[in-house]
Amino acid sequence: MAIVNVSDNSFKAEVEGEGTVLVDFWAPWCGPCKMIAPVLEELDKEIETLKIAKVNVDDNPESAARFGVMSIPTLIVFKDGQPVDKVVGFQSKDALKNVVSRHQ
């Protein structure tokens, strides 16, 4: 499944449905956000049942505020439309796999 870019307008349609979605709240100027991008690409290839969505907090402040994103990168796992887990800062692929696997 390809990683999707989500806006404030498309958030509900893309994220708040059935299944497990990992949402990456990021910004282009954020170093750790750039470091985690290839990790997310690898996860996308390895976990076929996981949808990954990226929200640029500079362009979409409503979604970031709604979920209390204060630092980036913040990654929130949604299960069937509800936020069920949250990690802040750079995470290794194994750490992210562990977080996601708890909710699949």
All heavy atoms as an XYZ file, in Angstrom:
799
protein
N       0.859     -1.180      0.000
C       0.000      0.000      0.000
C       0.900      1.237      0.000
O       1.859      1.302      0.745
C      -0.863     -0.049      1.277
C      -2.045      0.882      1.233
S      -3.082      0.766      2.723
C      -3.684     -0.914      2.646
N       0.607      2.173     -0.814
C       1.433      3.386     -0.898
C       1.162      4.296      0.300
O       0.056      4.337      0.830
C       1.139      4.131     -2.184
N       2.178      5.027      0.718
C       2.023      6.016      1.775
C       1.243      7.192      1.206
O       1.537      7.663      0.109
C       3.405      6.458      2.303
C       4.105      5.269      2.981
C       3.264      7.624      3.273
C       5.520      5.556      3.439
N       0.236      7.649      1.948
C      -0.609      8.735      1.456
C      -0.338     10.022      2.232
O      -0.081      9.993      3.427
C      -2.113      8.389      1.540
C      -2.457      7.252      0.610
C      -2.540      8.058      2.948
N      -0.384     11.130      1.528
C      -0.311     12.445      2.167
C      -1.730     12.879      2.477
O      -2.596     12.849      1.612
C       0.389     13.449      1.249
C       1.871     13.169      1.161
O       2.557     13.107      2.167
N       2.359     12.975     -0.050
N      -1.933     13.283      3.717
C      -3.262     13.612      4.195
C      -3.311     15.078      4.605
O      -2.374     15.591      5.212
C      -3.628     12.699      5.391
C      -4.966     13.056      5.973
C      -3.607     11.239      4.965
N      -4.423     15.726      4.292
C      -4.634     17.131      4.674
C      -5.703     17.193      5.768
O      -6.357     16.185      6.073
C      -5.081     17.941      3.469
O      -6.378     17.522      3.069
N      -5.893     18.377      6.331
C      -6.983     18.554      7.286
C      -8.308     18.131      6.663
O      -9.143     17.506      7.317
C      -7.078     20.020      7.743
C      -5.966     20.417      8.719
O      -5.362     19.529      9.351
O      -5.708     21.634      8.835
N      -8.498     18.442      5.378
C      -9.756     18.130      4.694
C      -9.951     16.641      4.428
O     -11.075     16.149      4.437
C      -9.846     18.888      3.366
C     -10.001     20.379      3.578
O     -10.520     20.819      4.593
N      -9.539     21.155      2.615
N      -8.848     15.925      4.168
C      -8.980     14.503      3.824
C      -8.721     13.565      5.004
O      -8.840     12.350      4.862
C      -8.030     14.154      2.671
O      -6.678     14.248      3.083
N      -8.392     14.121      6.169
C      -8.002     13.291      7.319
C      -9.081     12.266      7.673
O      -8.800     11.079      7.806
C      -7.682     14.172      8.539
C      -6.996     13.417      9.645
C      -5.619     13.388      9.711
C      -7.724     12.733     10.602
C      -4.975     12.681     10.715
C      -7.091     12.024     11.606
C      -5.712     12.002     11.667
N     -10.302     12.733      7.827
C     -11.381     11.832      8.243
C     -11.560     10.688      7.245
O     -11.650      9.525      7.632
C     -12.680     12.614      8.414
C     -13.823     11.797      8.975
C     -15.031     12.689      9.267
C     -16.178     11.924      9.859
N     -15.987     11.498     11.229
N     -11.565     10.998      5.964
C     -11.771      9.973      4.936
C     -10.605      8.987      4.871
O     -10.806      7.792      4.681
C     -11.974     10.634      3.580
N      -9.386      9.487      5.019
C      -8.199      8.638      4.861
C      -7.849      7.844      6.117
O      -7.310      6.750      6.029
C      -6.992      9.488      4.468
C      -7.071     10.069      3.081
C      -6.842      9.038      1.983
O      -6.462      7.896      2.267
O      -7.047      9.396      0.816
N      -8.117      8.421      7.302
C      -7.614      7.824      8.544
C      -8.706      7.217      9.412
O      -8.530      6.154      9.990
C      -6.827      8.885      9.365
C      -6.381      8.315     10.708
C      -5.632      9.387      8.559
N      -9.851      7.889      9.484
C     -10.850      7.485     10.456
C     -11.858      6.487      9.890
O     -13.069      6.657     10.025
C     -11.529      8.725     11.034
C     -10.537      9.589     11.798
C     -11.152     10.851     12.379
O     -12.358     10.843     12.680
O     -10.416     11.837     12.522
N     -11.329      5.428      9.290
C     -12.163      4.348      8.769
C     -11.772      3.042      9.429
O     -11.205      3.021     10.515
N     -12.067      1.948      8.750
C     -11.732      0.640      9.295
C     -10.269      0.323      9.076
O      -9.643      0.809      8.137
C     -12.597     -0.438      8.643
C     -14.035     -0.398      9.090
C     -14.826     -1.575      8.546
O     -14.221     -2.579      8.135
O     -16.057     -1.464      8.529
N      -9.726     -0.514      9.955
C      -8.357     -0.978      9.820
C      -7.380     -0.180     10.664
O      -7.764      0.669     11.463
N      -6.105     -0.499     10.477
C      -5.028      0.124     11.239
C      -4.299      1.119     10.350
O      -3.887      0.787      9.244
C      -4.037     -0.942     11.750
O      -4.772     -1.928     12.491
C      -2.984     -0.324     12.647
N      -4.141      2.344     10.853
C      -3.461      3.401     10.112
C      -2.407      4.019     11.028
O      -2.699      4.391     12.165
C      -4.444      4.503      9.648
C      -3.713      5.547      8.804
C      -5.605      3.912      8.874
N      -1.186      4.122     10.528
C      -0.109      4.801     11.235
C       0.027      6.190     10.626
O       0.283      6.322      9.430
C       1.208      4.031     11.089
C       2.444      4.661     11.722
C       2.297      4.780     13.238
C       3.692      3.857     11.374
N      -0.192      7.223     11.442
C      -0.142      8.595     10.949
C       1.134      9.263     11.447
O       1.398      9.305     12.649
C      -1.377      9.407     11.403
C      -1.311     10.824     10.851
C      -2.663      8.719     10.947
N       1.906      9.772     10.504
C       3.152     10.479     10.788
C       2.893     11.980     10.685
O       2.620     12.491      9.607
C       4.220     10.032      9.772
C       5.513     10.824      9.875
O       5.800     11.373     10.954
O       6.244     10.874      8.857
N       2.939     12.662     11.834
C       2.838     14.123     11.845
C       4.263     14.656     11.729
O       5.099     14.381     12.586
C       2.177     14.601     13.147
C       0.714     14.250     13.226
C       0.302     13.036     13.748
C      -0.251     15.139     12.768
C      -1.045     12.709     13.829
C      -1.601     14.827     12.834
C      -2.001     13.611     13.370
N       4.536     15.431     10.669
C       5.905     15.817     10.336
C       5.921     17.222      9.741
O       4.892     17.831      9.511
C       6.479     14.813      9.333
C       5.828     14.948      7.985
C       4.569     14.550      7.631
C       6.368     15.585      6.831
N       4.304     14.885      6.319
C       5.399     15.532      5.805
C       7.595     16.203      6.557
C       5.611     16.058      4.539
C       7.789     16.718      5.289
C       6.805     16.642      4.297
N       7.151     17.703      9.474
C       7.348     18.970      8.749
C       8.628     18.856      7.928
O       9.556     18.142      8.315
C       7.441     20.140      9.725
N       8.698     19.566      6.796
C       9.857     19.445      5.905
C      11.168     19.918      6.528
O      12.231     19.462      6.135
C       9.496     20.316      4.698
C       8.112     20.783      4.884
C       7.640     20.393      6.236
N      11.114     20.804      7.509
C      12.326     21.349      8.124
C      12.827     20.508      9.304
O      13.849     20.812      9.900
C      12.061     22.788      8.610
C      10.774     22.912      9.373
C       9.567     23.312      8.871
C      10.544     22.609     10.754
N       8.596     23.281      9.854
C       9.178     22.852     11.018
C      11.356     22.152     11.792
C       8.610     22.654     12.275
C      10.780     21.955     13.045
C       9.423     22.211     13.275
N      12.126     19.455      9.641
C      12.418     18.635     10.827
C      13.400     17.513     10.492
O      13.090     16.622      9.709
C      11.093     18.073     11.344
S      11.221     16.705     12.492
N      14.594     17.569     11.086
C      15.630     16.559     10.836
C      15.188     15.141     11.164
O      15.317     14.232     10.336
N      14.696     14.884     12.400
C      14.247     13.529     12.733
C      13.110     13.036     11.831
O      12.993     11.838     11.582
C      13.782     13.644     14.189
C      14.555     14.803     14.738
C      14.704     15.761     13.583
N      12.293     13.966     11.319
C      11.221     13.586     10.385
C      11.827     13.034      9.093
O      11.324     12.061      8.526
C      10.332     14.785     10.066
S       9.481     15.491     11.490
N      12.891     13.669      8.636
C      13.574     13.193      7.422
C      14.209     11.828      7.663
O      14.245     10.984      6.770
C      14.641     14.191      6.987
C      14.068     15.494      6.480
C      15.165     16.476      6.130
C      14.590     17.841      5.784
N      15.592     18.855      5.642
N      14.716     11.615      8.894
C      15.355     10.337      9.224
C      14.340      9.191      9.276
O      14.666      8.054      8.944
C      16.072     10.439     10.574
C      17.286     11.337     10.558
S      17.929     11.714     12.223
C      17.963     10.127     13.006
N      13.123      9.491      9.699
C      12.131      8.423      9.855
C      11.439      8.073      8.540
O      10.876      6.990      8.397
C      11.110      8.774     10.961
C      10.549      7.503     11.588
C      10.013      9.684     10.447
C       9.821      7.722     12.892
N      11.507      8.952      7.551
C      10.824      8.711      6.271
C      11.218      7.375      5.627
O      10.334      6.596      5.237
C      11.054      9.878      5.315
N      12.528      7.042      5.519
C      12.863      5.744      4.913
C      12.431      4.554      5.775
O      12.131      3.484      5.248
C      14.386      5.780      4.756
C      14.865      6.975      5.499
C      13.696      7.859      5.762
N      12.359      4.740      7.074
C      11.873      3.680      7.973
C      10.407      3.395      7.660
O       9.987      2.235      7.584
C      12.062      4.089      9.460
C      11.420      3.071     10.393
C      13.537      4.280      9.785
N       9.632      4.455      7.444
C       8.223      4.278      7.104
C       8.053      3.606      5.746
O       7.153      2.781      5.564
C       7.500      5.627      7.130
C       7.414      6.300      8.501
C       6.810      7.687      8.377
C       6.644      5.450      9.484
N       8.936      3.947      4.800
C       8.895      3.294      3.481
C       9.113      1.780      3.623
O       8.423      0.980      2.985
C       9.972      3.879      2.554
C       9.750      5.326      2.169
C       8.674      5.521      1.114
O       8.253      4.537      0.477
O       8.243      6.678      0.939
N      10.074      1.391      4.469
C      10.341     -0.033      4.690
C       9.148     -0.710      5.353
O       8.755     -1.814      4.960
C      11.589     -0.213      5.560
C      12.887      0.109      4.850
C      14.101     -0.088      5.749
O      14.078     -1.007      6.586
O      15.057      0.693      5.610
N       8.568     -0.063      6.362
C       7.386     -0.616      7.035
C       6.251     -0.811      6.053
O       5.541     -1.814      6.110
C       6.920      0.328      8.142
C       7.415      0.118      9.547
C       6.703      1.069     10.487
C       7.273     -1.302     10.013
N       6.078      0.152      5.169
C       5.015      0.084      4.174
C       5.159     -1.156      3.298
O       4.172     -1.791      2.944
C       5.023      1.358      3.324
C       3.860      1.408      2.344
O       2.711      1.287      2.809
O       4.107      1.553      1.148
N       6.392     -1.517      2.982
C       6.646     -2.698      2.148
C       6.455     -3.993      2.934
O       6.059     -5.011      2.381
C       8.057     -2.643      1.572
C       8.219     -1.560      0.525
C       9.626     -1.538     -0.027
C       9.766     -0.420     -1.039
N      10.874      0.459     -0.764
N       6.766     -3.957      4.231
C       6.763     -5.180      5.037
C       5.408     -5.542      5.638
O       5.111     -6.714      5.826
C       7.794     -5.060      6.169
C       9.219     -5.101      5.656
C      10.244     -5.017      6.770
O       9.915     -5.367      7.921
O      11.380     -4.607      6.476
N       4.594     -4.552      5.976
C       3.312     -4.829      6.625
C       2.193     -4.437      5.671
O       1.777     -3.281      5.614
C       3.181     -4.068      7.964
C       4.384     -4.336      8.870
C       1.886     -4.476      8.668
C       4.391     -3.509     10.148
N       1.702     -5.414      4.924
C       0.722     -5.149      3.868
C      -0.616     -4.668      4.410
O      -1.348     -3.969      3.719
C       0.523     -6.406      3.020
C       1.748     -6.743      2.194
C       1.549     -7.990      1.364
O       0.405     -8.447      1.235
O       2.547     -8.510      0.849
N      -0.945     -5.031      5.643
C      -2.244     -4.678      6.202
C      -2.245     -3.292      6.855
O      -3.276     -2.828      7.332
C      -2.673     -5.702      7.263
O      -1.659     -5.775      8.278
C      -2.880     -7.068      6.634
N      -1.099     -2.621      6.864
C      -0.980     -1.315      7.507
C      -1.036     -0.188      6.478
O      -0.320     -0.218      5.480
C       0.351     -1.232      8.270
C       0.662      0.104      8.947
C      -0.307      0.357     10.089
C       2.098      0.119      9.448
N      -1.869      0.787      6.746
C      -1.897      1.992      5.930
C      -1.053      3.038      6.651
O      -1.160      3.201      7.870
C      -3.336      2.481      5.778
C      -3.468      3.738      4.942
C      -4.950      4.108      4.796
C      -5.142      5.251      3.845
N      -6.578      5.539      3.656
N      -0.223      3.748      5.916
C       0.598      4.814      6.490
C       0.185      6.130      5.847
O       0.106      6.237      4.630
C       2.102      4.552      6.292
C       2.513      3.246      6.987
C       2.932      5.728      6.823
C       3.960      2.831      6.784
N      -0.075      7.110      6.708
C      -0.479      8.434      6.248
C       0.469      9.471      6.831
O       0.914      9.339      7.966
C      -1.910      8.729      6.692
N       0.780     10.497      6.040
C       1.665     11.566      6.496
C       0.888     12.888      6.514
O       0.200     13.196      5.561
C       2.881     11.692      5.582
C       3.781     10.456      5.617
C       4.935     10.550      4.655
C       5.979     11.533      5.034
N       6.937     11.130      6.039
N       1.029     13.623      7.626
C       0.372     14.915      7.774
C       1.446     15.971      8.005
O       2.160     15.937      9.010
C      -0.622     14.920      8.960
C      -1.239     16.299      9.126
C      -1.690     13.858      8.772
N       1.585     16.891      7.062
C       2.513     18.013      7.202
C       1.867     19.010      8.166
O       0.851     19.618      7.847
C       2.774     18.640      5.831
C       3.735     19.808      5.886
O       3.829     20.520      6.878
N       4.450     20.003      4.794
N       2.459     19.165      9.365
C       1.831     20.001     10.400
C       1.835     21.484     10.035
O       0.987     22.240     10.518
C       2.477     19.783     11.786
C       2.289     18.341     12.241
C       3.951     20.153     11.793
N       2.774     21.912      9.202
C       2.796     23.316      8.776
C       1.581     23.646      7.907
O       0.996     24.721      8.019
C       4.076     23.634      7.991
C       5.305     23.675      8.877
O       5.160     23.759     10.112
O       6.423     23.629      8.325
N       1.216     22.709      7.040
C       0.108     22.923      6.111
C      -1.245     22.514      6.694
O      -2.284     22.908      6.165
C       0.342     22.129      4.819
C       1.576     22.600      4.064
O       2.013     23.745      4.299
O       2.099     21.814      3.252
N      -1.227     21.695      7.754
C      -2.465     21.127      8.303
C      -2.505     21.235      9.828
O      -2.510     20.219     10.531
C      -2.584     19.657      7.868
C      -2.563     19.526      6.360
O      -3.534     19.842      5.692
N      -1.432     19.102      5.819
N      -2.542     22.457     10.344
C      -2.473     22.643     11.799
C      -3.697     22.122     12.560
O      -3.577     21.766     13.732
C      -2.344     24.164     11.952
C      -2.932     24.729     10.702
C      -2.629     23.723      9.624
N      -4.848     22.039     11.897
C      -6.048     21.567     12.587
C      -5.906     20.117     13.045
O      -6.244     19.781     14.171
C      -7.276     21.695     11.690
C      -7.740     23.115     11.478
C      -8.877     23.188     10.455
O      -9.664     22.228     10.343
O      -8.960     24.221      9.763
N      -5.396     19.256     12.170
C      -5.236     17.842     12.524
C      -4.210     17.688     13.645
O      -4.411     16.914     14.584
C      -4.805     17.023     11.307
O      -5.812     17.044     10.318
N      -3.119     18.432     13.561
C      -2.084     18.356     14.601
C      -2.649     18.804     15.952
O      -2.439     18.141     16.975
C      -0.888     19.207     14.210
N      -3.389     19.895     15.953
C      -3.962     20.408     17.205
C      -5.008     19.439     17.765
O      -5.066     19.206     18.973
C      -4.578     21.778     16.968
N      -5.795     18.877     16.881
C      -6.866     17.968     17.307
C      -6.339     16.773     18.091
O      -6.979     16.288     19.017
C      -7.616     17.497     16.061
C      -8.796     16.613     16.347
C      -9.571     16.361     15.059
N     -10.439     15.228     15.233
C     -10.778     14.394     14.259
N     -10.341     14.590     13.041
N     -11.573     13.380     14.499
N      -5.142     16.306     17.719
C      -4.586     15.128     18.380
C      -3.432     15.477     19.319
O      -2.657     14.613     19.718
C      -4.174     14.086     17.329
C      -5.370     13.570     16.585
C      -5.656     14.018     15.315
C      -6.250     12.679     17.186
C      -6.780     13.584     14.631
C      -7.381     12.238     16.514
C      -7.647     12.686     15.236
N      -3.320     16.746     19.684
C      -2.354     17.162     20.696
C      -0.904     16.996     20.297
O      -0.055     16.717     21.145
N      -0.608     17.155     19.023
C       0.776     17.016     18.550
C       1.548     18.283     18.941
O       1.260     19.366     18.451
C       0.816     16.788     17.022
C       2.246     16.800     16.509
C       0.120     15.488     16.669
N       2.522     18.115     19.849
C       3.327     19.236     20.327
C       4.759     19.174     19.800
O       5.432     20.185     19.712
C       3.363     19.248     21.852
C       1.980     19.301     22.469
S       1.055     20.730     21.956
C       1.378     21.821     23.290
N       5.233     17.967     19.510
C       6.584     17.750     18.990
C       6.478     16.870     17.756
O       5.553     16.069     17.645
C       7.458     17.038     20.027
O       7.529     17.781     21.208
N       7.442     17.023     16.853
C       7.449     16.167     15.664
C       8.812     15.509     15.515
O       9.801     16.082     15.976
C       7.054     16.947     14.385
C       7.911     18.185     14.243
C       5.593     17.278     14.397
C       7.719     18.914     12.937
N       8.881     14.339     14.925
C       7.738     13.570     14.446
C       6.931     12.967     15.601
O       7.493     12.515     16.582
C       8.377     12.474     13.609
C       9.742     12.272     14.210
C      10.153     13.633     14.706
N       5.625     12.987     15.444
C       4.716     12.246     16.318
C       4.004     11.247     15.429
O       3.496     11.604     14.370
C       3.689     13.171     16.996
O       4.368     14.018     17.933
C       2.622     12.380     17.732
N       4.000      9.995     15.874
C       3.333      8.941     15.116
C       2.194      8.402     15.969
O       2.415      7.999     17.109
C       4.311      7.827     14.756
C       5.410      8.333     13.820
C       6.730      8.360     14.527
C       5.472      7.506     12.571
N       0.991      8.427     15.409
C      -0.188      7.950     16.120
C      -0.785      6.775     15.356
O      -0.975      6.850     14.139
C      -1.239      9.067     16.288
C      -0.634     10.250     17.055
C      -2.480      8.532     17.007
C      -1.569     11.436     17.230
N      -1.059      5.692     16.086
C      -1.707      4.521     15.495
C      -3.214      4.666     15.698
O      -3.673      4.886     16.819
C      -1.215      3.218     16.152
C      -1.915      2.010     15.532
C       0.297      3.075     16.032
N      -3.950      4.562     14.602
C      -5.403      4.581     14.645
C      -5.909      3.182     14.345
O      -5.430      2.533     13.412
C      -5.975      5.541     13.603
C      -5.811      6.987     13.960
C      -4.584      7.620     13.792
C      -6.874      7.713     14.467
C      -4.419      8.957     14.123
C      -6.717      9.049     14.800
C      -5.491      9.672     14.629
N      -6.846      2.708     15.132
C      -7.477      1.409     14.896
C      -8.967      1.660     14.735
O      -9.615      2.181     15.654
C      -7.205      0.472     16.079
C      -7.886     -0.876     15.980
C      -7.198     -1.754     14.971
C      -7.852     -3.133     14.987
N      -7.262     -4.027     14.044
N      -9.490      1.338     13.566
C     -10.908      1.551     13.259
C     -11.352      2.974     13.594
O     -12.399      3.194     14.192
C     -11.772      0.512     13.984
C     -11.472     -0.902     13.486
O     -11.087     -1.055     12.311
O     -11.610     -1.859     14.276
N     -10.508      3.936     13.232
C     -10.862      5.342     13.362
C     -10.514      5.998     14.688
O     -10.669      7.202     14.831
N     -10.046      5.224     15.666
C      -9.736      5.780     16.980
C      -8.232      5.754     17.246
O      -7.561      4.758     16.962
C     -10.444      4.965     18.077
C     -11.945      4.996     17.984
C     -12.511      6.394     18.104
O     -12.160      7.147     18.997
N     -13.384      6.752     17.175
N      -7.668      6.828     17.829
C      -6.251      6.795     18.190
C      -6.036      5.840     19.358
O      -6.731      5.931     20.379
C      -5.947      8.245     18.591
C      -7.263      8.868     18.908
C      -8.309      8.099     18.152
N      -5.123      4.884     19.185
C      -4.903      3.863     20.218
C      -3.477      3.844     20.749
O      -3.204      3.222     21.768
C      -5.293      2.448     19.716
C      -6.798      2.353     19.486
C      -4.538      2.074     18.445
N      -2.556      4.513     20.071
C      -1.160      4.526     20.532
C      -0.457      5.728     19.934
O      -0.847      6.219     18.874
C      -0.439      3.240     20.111
C       0.521      2.726     21.171
O       1.041      3.555     21.949
O       0.754      1.504     21.216
N       0.597      6.189     20.635
C       1.314      7.382     20.178
C       2.778      7.272     20.582
O       3.085      6.873     21.703
C       0.687      8.612     20.833
C       1.357      9.938     20.504
C       0.817     11.012     21.441
C       0.184     12.133     20.694
N      -0.346     13.197     21.553
N       3.673      7.597     19.656
C       5.107      7.682     19.953
C       5.626      9.001     19.394
O       5.153      9.481     18.369
C       5.912      6.485     19.389
C       5.592      5.208     20.136
C       5.688      6.292     17.908
N       6.581      9.582     20.113
C       7.133     10.876     19.717
C       8.626     10.725     19.497
O       9.323     10.076     20.281
C       6.858     11.938     20.804
C       7.460     13.276     20.404
C       5.366     12.085     21.056
N       9.115     11.332     18.416
C      10.542     11.290     18.110
C      10.879     10.151     17.161
O      10.031      9.322     16.823
N      12.137     10.154     16.732
C      12.592      9.111     15.811
C      12.451      7.740     16.456
O      12.772      7.564     17.624
C      14.055      9.352     15.410
C      14.592      8.260     14.527
C      14.324      8.266     13.175
C      15.321      7.217     15.062
C      14.792      7.252     12.349
C      15.794      6.190     14.250
C      15.532      6.212     12.894
N      11.975      6.775     15.706
C      11.823      5.395     16.160
C      12.479      4.467     15.140
O      12.394      4.715     13.948
C      10.346      5.017     16.279
C       9.522      5.948     17.128
C       9.833      5.849     18.591
O       9.986      4.763     19.136
N       9.957      6.993     19.249
N      13.081      3.398     15.639
C      13.639      2.397     14.732
C      12.497      1.606     14.100
O      11.356      1.621     14.584
C      14.553      1.437     15.499
O      13.776      0.619     16.369
N      12.811      0.893     13.037
C      11.794      0.086     12.366
C      11.239     -0.967     13.325
O      10.027     -1.176     13.396
C      12.375     -0.573     11.115
C      11.342     -1.402     10.355
C      11.830     -1.863      9.017
C      12.854     -2.945      9.181
N      13.182     -3.633      7.933
N      12.107     -1.599     14.099
C      11.646     -2.629     15.033
C      10.732     -2.040     16.099
O       9.723     -2.643     16.465
C      12.836     -3.341     15.689
C      13.560     -4.268     14.718
O      12.954     -4.653     13.692
O      14.725     -4.600     14.978
N      11.079     -0.844     16.596
C      10.239     -0.200     17.612
C       8.862      0.109     17.040
O       7.832     -0.128     17.693
C      10.908      1.073     18.129
N       8.819      0.621     15.810
C       7.531      0.928     15.183
C       6.728     -0.339     14.898
O       5.509     -0.363     15.068
C       7.737      1.716     13.894
C       8.069      3.192     14.073
C       8.373      3.838     12.733
C       6.944      3.923     14.777
N       7.422     -1.392     14.482
C       6.743     -2.671     14.241
C       6.070     -3.166     15.518
O       4.946     -3.665     15.483
C       7.746     -3.721     13.750
C       7.936     -3.778     12.275
C       8.937     -4.855     11.952
C       8.582     -5.567     10.692
N       9.654     -6.460     10.251
N       6.777     -3.031     16.644
C       6.221     -3.465     17.928
C       4.976     -2.671     18.282
O       3.979     -3.233     18.738
C       7.259     -3.345     19.042
C       8.338     -4.405     18.950
O       8.127     -5.472     18.371
N       9.490     -4.125     19.505
N       5.014     -1.359     18.087
C       3.867     -0.508     18.391
C       2.682     -0.907     17.515
O       1.561     -1.091     18.001
C       4.226      0.975     18.198
C       2.982      1.850     18.289
C       5.254      1.431     19.220
N       2.926     -1.030     16.228
C       1.849     -1.354     15.290
C       1.284     -2.748     15.550
O       0.062     -2.954     15.517
C       2.356     -1.238     13.835
C       1.369     -1.831     12.857
C       2.623      0.217     13.507
N       2.145     -3.720     15.841
C       1.694     -5.102     16.013
C       0.734     -5.267     17.186
O      -0.082     -6.183     17.198
C       2.891     -6.040     16.169
O       3.544     -5.798     17.398
N       0.793     -4.360     18.149
C      -0.131     -4.435     19.284
C      -1.567     -4.134     18.875
O      -2.504     -4.417     19.622
C       0.289     -3.436     20.384
C       1.615     -3.753     21.024
C       1.811     -2.962     22.290
N       1.909     -1.523     22.075
C       3.022     -0.818     22.252
N       4.130     -1.400     22.624
N       3.016      0.491     22.059
N      -1.750     -3.562     17.700
C      -3.078     -3.095     17.295
C      -3.580     -3.701     15.993
O      -4.557     -3.235     15.420
C      -3.077     -1.561     17.186
C      -2.586     -0.911     18.444
N      -3.319     -0.906     19.613
C      -1.420     -0.308     18.723
C      -2.626     -0.292     20.549
N      -1.471      0.090     20.045
N      -2.935     -4.736     15.500
C      -3.350     -5.333     14.223
C      -4.291     -6.498     14.431
O      -4.352     -7.133     15.373
C      -2.128     -5.765     13.428
C      -1.379     -4.562     12.966
C      -1.069     -4.593     11.505
O      -0.171     -5.263     11.078
N      -1.844     -3.865     10.737
